[in-house]
Amino acid sequence: MLEENVLDSIASAEQRASRDPHGMLDLVLKFPAQCREAANITWHYGVGASEAVEIRRIVVTGLGGSAIGGDFLRCLADEYGPIPVLVNRDYHLPHWVNRNTLVIAASYSGNTEETLQAIRDASRAEAQIAVVTSGGKLADIAKQASYAYALVPGGQPPRSATGYMFFPQLTYLAHRSLLRHQFEHDIEETLSILESLAKRLGPDVPTDQNPAKQLARALYGKIPVIYGSQGYRGVVAYRWKSQFNENTKIAAFSNVLPEQNHNEILAWVQAQKQAPNWAVIFLRDPNERFENPRIVRRVEVTTELIRRVAPVYEVLAEGESLLARLFSLVYIADFVSVYLAYLYGVCPTDISYIDYLKAELAKLG
């Protein structure tokens, strides 16, 4: 049973302590400050593989909350980069990685076993290597091998440290002239929008004036399906899915247009026979009507069909720059997923299933 006044009874940290004992919402509220700090983190440049070697491709290797920064970087590289960025979520790197590949190893804890194996692959392939971490074994490897590395503040769940794991990667590529764009203005715009969202979506803003609380209430008891209208919105849709998984402990699914229109759109024919409680969220961009009117029409028709069996909600990106629009959609998910966790009465920070899995894997040595 949904408690009607839960979201309007959590204005202070003391009031929400029982529902959020580890302070996930406090971390969400601090996210704009985290991003500002992260954009100014100092890189330590080693004496590893020569930067004079031509870089022809970039691979960001990481898992979970540490990998999503690589996904965001790929979106920016697709728009501004002269070479491709790929994200590797595995123990091993592709066999084509070589000395002309820049491998960025990203692990917030520094102890992600898949990332530690992947950096060994990168070393054997004589790739150029950079590391973003808060410490652990990965920091030790970077220092011992004289790789370029950025040390970020530790001590919080990786999914709440996205700013720390993304912005150093952005500044490193800028240092290497691997992005053909000046990001100073974009970063300032992004920070300004994040700070504005924190005020508008924060716990002290009542539900009737708070879109994040309203969406959380609408999603209670539902299976969220998040669709990105195109491009970077698909990456952000996956982030929304992951935040619902980790913060709210519920199943959620994501996809992106136009791909969804070529297969998954037909799933809605019998969706209600599988479950009666779907809800769809479309992540939109205010510029899509100018960039590709056909995408706008695809969203309209897809929405018309889905509304026959499930409610559909829209969330619109904010900002002029691509960076600001991307991060505005990312940040809204943080609030919605934590508020929904409060409604379900679950701790947003708990990852007991992941901890159990890691413990079982540790027994293998």
N, C-alpha and C positions, 0 to 999 in steps of 0.2 A: 504494500500500500504506500502510495506516494505521500510523504509528509508535506503539507501545503506550504509551511513557512520556513522550511529548512534553509533555503538560500537567502532569506532575508534575516536570518538569525546569526549570521557569521561575519558581521562587520569588523570585528576585532579578532586578532590572533587568539586571544584568550577564549573567545566564544566558539571558535572552530577547532580548538585543540583536541577535543575528543574525537572529532571526525577526521582530523588531519594531524595526527600526533607528530609527524616528521616534517610538517610545514611545507608541503608541496606548493600550496597556493602562495605562500610567502616567496618561494623561489620564482614562481610565475610573475609575481609583482616586481621582483628585482631584475627581471630579464632585460629591460631596456638598459639598466645600469651595467649588467653583465656584457651586453653587446658593445657599449661604449668602452668598457675596459678592454674587451677582447680585441677591438680594432687597434689598440695601442700596445699590444703585447710585443715584447722585443724578441726578435729571432737571433739565435746563435748560429753563425755560419761557420761550418767546419771546413776541413781540408780533405773531404772525400772526393768523389768523382768530380772532375773539372766541370765548372759551369760553362766552359768554352765549348763543350760537346753539344752539338745541335740537339734540341729536344723536338721530337716529332709526334709525341703523344704523351698523355698524362694519365696515370692510374691512381685513383684514391682507393686504398684498401682499408676496410674497416667493417664493423658490424653494428647493427642496432643504432642507438643514438649517436654513436661515433661516426657512422657511415653517412647519416643524412646530410651532414655538412658537405660531403662530396657530391651528393645529388644536387644540392643547391649550386655548388660550384659548376657542375656540368651545365646547368641551366644558363648560367652567366657566360660560360665558354661557348655555348651554342650561339649566343647572341654576339659576343665580343671577341672570342678567341680565334687565333689563327690555326690552332691544332685541337684535336678532340680530347675530351676528358671522359674517362670511363670509371665506373665505380665497381670495385671487386668485393664481393661479400663471400669469401671462401678461404679455405686454408691455403690454396695455391693460386699463383698468378698465371695468366695466360702464357703460353709458351713463346709468344712473339715479343714479350718484354725483353729489352736489351739495353745497351748503353745509351741508346737514343730515347729511352723512356724515363720520364720522371715519375717515380713512385712516391706518393705521399702516404705514409703509414699513420693512420688516425685511430687512437685508442684512448679514451678518456682515462681509464684506470691505468693503462700501460701494461695490463696483464691479460688482454684478450688473446686466447690461445691461437685463434685463427690468424690474427694480425701478426703475432710473433712468428708463426710459420711463414706467412707471406713475405715478411721482410727478409727472412733467410733466403727465400726464392729470389727476391730482388737483388740481394747481395751477390748470389751466385750468377745472376744474369748480368752483373756489372752495371745495373741501372743506377741512375742518379736518385738519391734517396733523401727525403725530408720527413720529419716526424713531428706530429702534434700530439701531446699527451700531458697528463698531470704528473706523471712519474712512473713508478713501477719498472718492470723489466725493459719496457720499450725505451724509457729514458736512459737506462743504463747502456743499452745497445747503441743508442744514438751518440752518447758521449764517448764511449769506447771506440766507436768506429769513425768519429769525427763527422757524423752526418749533420746537416742543418737541422735544427730542432727549435720548437717553441714549447715552453713549459707554461701550462695554464693552471689556474687555481683548481684544486681538487676538492673532494669531500662531499659531492652531491650526486644524485642519480644522473647518469649520462644523458638521459632524454631531457633533462632540465639544463644541460650545459651546451646547448646547440650553438649559442653565440661564441663560446670559448672554442668550440671545435670547427666553426666555420670561418670566422673573420681572420684568424691567423693564416689559414690557407689562402684566403683572398689576398692578403697583404704579401704573402710569399710569391704568388704568381705575378702580382704587380711588380715586385722587386725583380723578378726574372723577365719582365716585359712579355709575359705570356698572355696578357689580356689587353686588348687594344681599346682601353677606355680608362678615363680618370674617374675614380670612385669617391673622391672626397665629398662632393656635393651629394651623391647618392647615399652615402653613409649617414650624413647629417640629416637628410630627409627621412631616412629609415628610422633613425633614433627618435626624431621628433614624432613620427607617426606611432611608434611603439609606446612612447610616453603618453601620447593622447589616448591610445587604446587602453592603457593601464588605468587611466582615470575613468574612462567611460564604461569599462567592463569589470571594474574592481568589485570586491565584495560589499563595499559600503553603498553601492548604487543599487536601489531596489529593483526587483524583478520587472516591474512595469515600465522601467526606463533602461533596462539592461538587456541588450540583444543576446549576449552569451548565456545569461540565466534563462531567458525565454527559450532559446534553442535547446538547452539542456533539459528543461521541463518537457519540451515537445518530443525529445528523443527517449525519455524514460520508458522502459519496457519495450523499446523498438530495437531492431537490428539495423544499424546505420550502414548505408551504402553511399560512399562519397565519390562523386564524379568530378573530375577536372574538365573544364570546357575545352581546354587545348593546352599543349606545351607545358610550361612550368606548373600549371595548375594540376597536372597529373602527378607530378612529384609531390606537391603539397597535399594532394588527396591521399597519397600513401602515408604521409606524415600524420594526417588526421586519423587514418585507420590505426596506425601504430600507437598514437596517443590514447585512442579509445581502448586498445588492447591493454596497454601498460597502466594507464592511470585509472581507467574505469573497470578493467577486468571483464570486458564484453567482447563478443565477436563483432567484427566490422569488416567491410570489404571496400575496395577502391578500384577505379578504372579511369580511363581518360578518353575523351572524344578526339578524333573521329573513330578510333579503334572500337570503342564500345558499340558503335552503330553497326558494326560488321559481324557481331556475334552475340554479345551479352544482352543486347536490346531484346532478343527473343526469349531470354530467361524470364522476362516479366509476363509472358503469356500464362505460365503456370506457377508463378512465384507464390501466390496465395495458397496453393495446394501444399507447398513446402512449409510455409510459415505465414501466419496472418498479420505479422507485426513488423513489416519492413518500413523504413523511412529513408528517403533519399535527400542528400545534400549536394547541390551543384555549387562548385567554386567557380566564380566568374571574374572576368577582368573588364574594367570599364572601357578599355580600348578595343575589345574584340570586334565590336560592330564596325570599326574602321579598318582593322587589320584583315578580317576575314568574315564578311557577312554570311557566308555559308555556314560557319560555325554557329553563329547566332541562330540561324534557322534550324540547324541540327538540334541545338539545345531546346528550342521551342517545341519542335515535334516530339523529341524524346520525352520531354516533360509531359506533354499532352498524353502520350501513351502510358507512361508510368502512373500518372495520377488516376488512372482507372483502377489501380490496385493499391497504391501507397501514397502517402503525403510527400510532397516535394518542397524543399526549402532552398533558398539561395543565400550565399554569402559572397559579398563583393569585395574585391581587393581595393586597397586605398593607396594613393600616391602616384607620382609621375614616373619615377624611375622603376626599372624592372626589379631592382633590389628591394625597394620599398614595398612594391605590390606583393612580391613573394613573401616577405617577412610579415606583412600585415595579415595575410591569410594564415601563415604558420602560427602567429601569436594568438589569434582568435581560437584556434583549436585547443591551445593550452587551457584557456579559461573554460571552454565548453566541457572538455573531458574531465577536468577536476570538479566542476560543479555537478556533473552527472555522477561522478563517484560519490559525492556527498549525498545525492538523492538515493543512490543504491545502498548507502551505508557501508562502503568499503574504503579502506585506506588507500589513497592514491599512490603512495610510495611503495607499498608492499610488492615484492617480486619473488615470493616464496617458491613458486614453481620454477623460475629461472635458477634460483639458488639451489634447489634440489637437483636440478639437471646438472649444474656445474659440479656439485658434490659427487654425483654418480660418475661423471666423466673423470673426476680427479682420482677415482679408484683405479682407473686404467694406467695411471702413472704418466 
